[in-house]
Amino acid sequence: MLIYGFHSVLARLRRAPDTIRELYVDEARDDGRVRELLKLATDAGLRPHRVGHERLERLCPRRRHQGVVAVAEAASAPAVALEELLERIERPATLLLLDGVTDPRNLGACLRVADGAGVAAVIAPKDHACLLTDVAVQTASGAAETVPYIMVTNLARAIDTIRDADFWVIGTADEADHSLYEEKLDGSLAWVLGAEGKGLRRLTREHCDVLVSIPMLGQVSSLNVSVAAGVVLYETLRQRQAGPPLGERQPRPPLSAGSAS
């Protein structure tokens, strides 16, 4: 597969340089980012090819490659079975399950959010999901190298396995009787999100412990799935990290002379 763009290529070089077969770098670039990348590659025993922009365009047409393209094995984050993951991850943990998300850019953006929020893995069904394509990897900006992406045969059965491992499973649905902000988010949690518009499939809903809604105060009816993932995962993180109040807000300083209109 092709990996392109500085974030994605640097992440692969740092975590799994042995999976890179060829590395192409724009010969016209000689800035700090390129020098860092070339040093990492050399330290890993790779011999980067300095090539013209036209060669990169032929390798990676109509992509934002930023002058860096790697030919690599498809493996990114270490492959792991769901049962093995559940046995070894530190608790409390958070999982993100995607039901019917087939757009590689949405998958990549979800992986990026998951990495930022400390999610242990992203899980999706094999028959209603996107593979980890080059577009997904590039959109993830390095998160495809850090967050395991586990594809399961049956999502409903996977949810039951996750529940048996003492995770509270929360699905999102517009018609839920209470909102995200009314749910206590402690312990190990698994969030289940559906594709924009379609939402969760019936069987997936039925296997969740609870459904919550994300408040929508404007005219649009739903959020993009990666945005929704950011909302629920960071609310989980906020509740887990909530400490004592920081104190009263400091008084605003008076306006300096001459600043008033």
C-alpha positions in Angstrom: 0.0 0.0 0.0 1.0 3.6 -0.4 1.5 5.9 2.7 1.9 9.6 2.0 2.1 12.9 3.8 4.6 13.7 6.6 2.4 12.7 9.6 1.6 9.3 8.2 5.1 8.4 6.9 6.9 9.7 10.0 4.5 7.7 12.2 5.3 4.5 10.2 9.0 5.2 10.3 9.0 5.6 14.1 6.8 2.6 14.9 7.4 0.0 12.1 10.2 1.1 9.7 10.8 -2.6 8.7 7.4 -2.5 6.9 8.5 0.2 4.5 9.8 -1.2 1.2 10.6 2.1 -0.7 10.6 5.7 0.3 10.4 8.6 -2.2 11.1 12.2 -1.2 10.8 15.3 -3.3 14.3 16.3 -4.4 13.3 20.0 -4.3 12.6 20.0 -0.5 15.4 20.5 2.0 13.6 21.8 5.1 13.6 20.6 8.7 10.8 18.1 8.3 12.5 16.5 5.3 15.8 16.3 7.2 14.1 14.7 10.2 12.4 12.1 7.9 15.7 11.4 6.0 17.6 10.8 9.3 14.9 8.5 10.6 15.0 6.5 7.4 18.8 6.3 7.3 18.9 5.2 10.9 16.4 2.5 10.0 18.6 1.2 7.2 16.4 2.6 4.4 17.8 4.4 1.3 15.3 7.1 0.4 14.9 8.0 -3.3 15.2 11.7 -4.0 12.9 12.2 -7.0 11.2 15.0 -9.0 7.7 16.1 -8.3 6.4 14.5 -11.5 7.5 11.1 -10.2 5.7 11.6 -7.0 2.6 12.7 -8.9 2.7 9.5 -11.0 3.1 7.4 -7.8 0.4 9.1 -5.9 -1.9 11.0 -8.3 -4.3 13.6 -7.0 -3.3 13.1 -3.4 -1.9 15.6 -0.9 1.4 13.8 -0.5 3.5 16.8 0.6 6.5 15.5 -1.3 6.7 12.2 0.7 5.5 8.8 -0.5 6.3 5.4 1.0 5.5 1.9 -0.4 4.8 -0.2 2.6 3.1 -3.3 3.9 -0.5 -2.9 4.9 0.1 -3.7 8.6 -0.1 -0.6 10.8 -1.1 -0.9 14.5 -0.3 -4.4 15.7 -3.0 -6.9 14.7 -4.8 -8.3 17.7 -8.0 -10.3 18.3 -10.8 -8.7 20.3 -10.6 -11.3 23.1 -6.8 -10.8 23.4 -7.3 -7.0 23.5 -9.9 -7.3 26.2 -7.6 -9.4 28.3 -4.5 -7.2 28.1 -5.7 -3.6 28.1 -5.5 -1.5 31.3 -8.8 -0.5 32.9 -10.7 1.7 32.9 -10.6 1.6 29.1 -12.6 3.1 26.2 -13.4 1.4 22.9 -15.0 2.9 19.8 -17.3 0.7 17.7 -18.3 1.8 14.2 -21.5 0.4 12.6 -21.8 1.0 8.8 -19.0 3.5 8.4 -17.7 2.9 4.9 -16.0 6.2 4.0 -12.2 5.9 4.4 -11.9 9.6 5.3 -14.5 9.1 8.1 -12.6 6.0 9.3 -9.3 7.9 9.3 -10.8 10.9 11.1 -12.3 8.5 13.7 -8.9 6.9 14.3 -7.3 10.3 14.8 -9.9 11.3 17.3 -9.6 7.9 19.0 -5.8 8.3 19.4 -6.2 11.8 20.9 -8.8 10.6 23.4 -6.8 7.5 24.5 -9.1 4.9 23.0 -7.8 1.3 23.2 -9.1 0.2 19.8 -11.6 0.9 17.1 -13.8 -2.0 16.1 -16.0 -2.5 13.0 -17.8 -5.4 11.3 -16.2 -6.9 8.2 -19.3 -6.6 6.1 -20.4 -3.0 7.0 -17.1 -1.1 7.2 -14.2 0.4 5.4 -10.9 -1.3 5.1 -7.8 0.5 6.3 -7.0 2.0 2.8 -4.3 4.5 1.9 -6.8 7.3 2.1 -7.9 6.2 5.6 -4.2 6.0 6.7 -3.4 9.4 5.3 -6.5 11.0 7.0 -5.6 9.4 10.3 -2.3 11.4 10.3 -0.4 8.8 12.1 -3.1 7.3 14.2 -3.4 4.2 12.1 0.0 3.3 13.5 -1.1 3.6 17.1 -4.8 2.6 17.4 -5.6 -1.1 16.6 -8.4 -1.4 14.0 -10.2 -4.7 14.7 -12.6 -6.1 12.2 -15.1 -8.6 13.6 -17.4 -11.1 11.8 -20.5 -10.1 13.8 -20.8 -6.8 15.5 -23.7 -7.8 17.8 -21.7 -10.8 19.1 -18.7 -8.6 19.5 -20.8 -6.3 21.7 -21.9 -9.2 23.8 -18.2 -10.2 24.3 -17.3 -6.6 25.3 -20.2 -6.5 27.8 -19.1 -9.8 29.3 -15.7 -8.1 29.9 -17.4 -5.6 32.1 -17.7 -2.7 29.6 -20.8 -0.5 29.7 -21.9 -0.3 26.0 -23.4 3.1 24.9 -25.0 3.7 21.5 -25.9 7.0 20.0 -29.4 7.6 18.6 -31.3 10.8 17.9 -34.5 9.4 19.5 -32.8 8.3 22.8 -34.7 9.5 25.9 -31.7 11.2 27.5 -28.6 13.0 26.2 -24.9 12.3 26.4 -24.5 14.9 29.1 -27.0 13.1 31.4 -25.1 9.8 31.3 -22.5 9.0 33.9 -19.3 8.0 32.0 -17.2 6.1 34.4 -15.6 2.6 34.4 -14.8 0.9 31.1 -17.0 2.1 28.3 -17.6 1.1 24.7 -19.2 3.7 22.4 -21.1 2.5 19.4 -21.7 5.0 16.5 -23.5 4.5 13.2 -23.0 6.2 9.9 -24.4 9.7 9.4 -28.0 9.5 8.3 -28.5 5.7 8.8 -27.4 5.5 12.4 -27.2 2.2 14.2 -28.7 -0.9 12.7 -31.6 -2.5 14.7 -29.6 -5.5 16.0 -26.7 -3.3 17.0 -29.1 -1.0 19.0 -30.6 -4.0 20.8 -27.3 -5.2 22.1 -26.3 -1.8 23.6 -26.8 -1.3 27.3 -28.2 2.2 26.8 -28.8 4.7 24.0 -28.0 8.5 24.3 -28.5 11.4 22.0 -26.1 14.2 21.1 -28.0 17.5 21.5 -28.6 19.2 18.2 -29.7 22.9 18.6 -29.5 24.0 15.0 -31.2 23.1 11.7 -29.1 20.1 10.7 -30.3 16.7 12.0 -27.0 14.9 12.6 -23.2 15.2 12.8 -20.6 13.5 10.8 -19.5 10.3 12.5 -16.0 11.5 13.2 -17.3 14.7 14.8 -19.8 12.7 16.9 -16.9 10.5 17.9 -15.0 13.5 19.1 -18.0 14.8 21.1 -18.6 11.5 23.0 -15.0 10.5 23.5 -13.9 13.8 24.8 -16.9 14.1 27.1 -15.8 10.7 28.5 -12.3 12.0 28.9 -13.6 15.2 30.6 -15.7 13.3 33.1 -12.8 10.9 33.9 -10.3 13.7 34.4 -12.6 16.1 36.2 -10.9 17.5 39.3 -11.9 20.0 41.9 -13.2 23.4 40.6 -10.5 25.8 39.6 -11.9 28.7 41.6 -13.8 31.8 40.6 -13.0 33.6 37.4 -10.7 36.5 37.9 -12.1 40.0 37.5 -11.6 41.5 34.1 -9.0 44.3 34.1 -10.2 47.8 33.5 -9.8 49.2 30.0 -6.7 51.2 29.4 -7.0 55.0 28.8 -8.1 55.8 25.3 -9.2 52.3 24.4 -12.9 53.0 24.9 -14.9 54.0 21.8 
